[in-house]
Amino acid sequence: MRVAVLLQGDGEFHDGWLVAVLGQPLPVVMPESGKKYLRTISLVDGQVDVYSVLVAFGGACPATQHAIKKLLAAGLHGKATALQDLTEARDAIDRAIQIRRQGG
């Protein structure tokens, strides 16, 4: 099963294609360039968790994974504000860059 995940909003993706409005699936019409972002993801009780997304995209760097988790749920988990989560994501990306530069 291929799913596209929309965490917030009105059902519109910014590149112009729709996946669902009010929970009703729509045909996905996507430019060829966007198809590289589609992955098969395991659903748990009809939902997708961040760890399934990370596995589907194959990210191995823990700092990058941490940044992605922060960005996907910035300000939504009740422990930090969106600004705090975005700042922590930026810090994690900076660390991922440092690791890459060191050959990791």
C-alpha positions, -999 to +999 in steps of 0.1 A: +000+000+000+013+034-009+003+063+014+012+099+015+010+115+049-006+149+055+000+159+091-018+193+091-037+214+067-068+212+045-058+182+024-036+202-001+000+195-007+020+226-017+031+210-050-006+209-062-017+174-057-043+161-033-043+129-013-074+132+009-100+158+021-121+150+051-106+115+052-118+105+018-091+092-005-086+109-038-068+097-069-032+108-066-020+127-096+016+136-092+044+149-114+071+123-122+096+142-100+074+137-069+072+099-072+106+095-056+090+105-023+065+077-023+072+048+000+053+017+012+046+022+049+032-002+074+001+011+091-007+005+128-045+005+134-049+026+102-022+051+113+014+058+104+040+065+131+072+085+126+094+054+130+076+037+100+083+068+080+120+068+090+123+031+081+106+036+048+130+064+038+161+045+051+177+073+071+206+059+092+220+090+108+205+093+143+209+131+143+190+133+110+163+110+124+160+132+155+156+163+133+129+146+112+109+136+143+111+171+156+100+186+123+071+162+118+055+170+151+069+205+160+049+218+189+024+190+188+035+166+215+029+188+245+065+189+257+079+218+238+067+247+218+070+247+180+099+271+182+118+249+207+112+219+185+124+237+153+155+250+172+163+214+183+157+201+148+182+228+135+207+218+161+203+181+151+208+190+115+240+209+123+252+178+142+244+156+112+264+179+089+293+178+114+292+140+114+291+138+076+321+162+074+340+139+098+334+110+075+305+094+094 
